[in-house]
Amino acid sequence: RFKARNGQYGFLNENYEIVIEPIYAYASKFEDSIACVRLPESKTLIGIDKSGKVVIPDFIDCDENGIGIVKDGEYEGFVSESGESLTEIKYKNLTPFKNGVALASLDEPYSYNMLIDEDFNEYTLPEGQEFKDVLDSGLIVIRNENSLYGLIDKELNEVVPCIYDMVFSYDMNYYMYNYSSPYRRGGGPYNVSCD
């Protein structure tokens, strides 16, 4: 990959010859024969092969393990770096994998009602609860039907009950508090450190 004088990215071979012209506003390195690129007039990422041919037409994101999110119309799914489908393209919304899990929704575009593990097994919470975030520690923020927050682990075991108005992280620690507390600390604060 190289950046030309025009500010665009292209690709060179091992002899420093241009093999893909510098026409991209963004370009990743090739991983397993696929690079993620974006044309200047587009907000959408696409996957190209080493000849410049588009092999993944709507590439949304890619995690640290090379698992990408692709979009087909209004639905999303997971693909490998080589473009092989890893799931059906059936989700309204997906997050990249983080600490071995991803969040998904089958029906709501702005809500996550499903957790997907590294083997692409799907897990759901009881009715009225939703997944909100995967923290750096591997814990998962959930919200219940009363809009209160708590934490669970990857096996969906409760770590902190849903009794807090807010969960936030700061400097690798996670804090929960209630707005109604005079000290804004609720029953804690819980301070869950990453080991």
Salt bridges, closest charged atoms under 4 A:
GLU74 OE2 - LYS92 NZ 2.38
GLU76 OE2 - LYS71 NZ 3.79
GLU122 OE2 - LYS90 NZ 3.12
GLU130 OE2 - LYS132 NZ 3.98
GLU130 OE2 - ARG143 NH2 2.25
ASP136 OD1 - LYS98 NZ 3.18
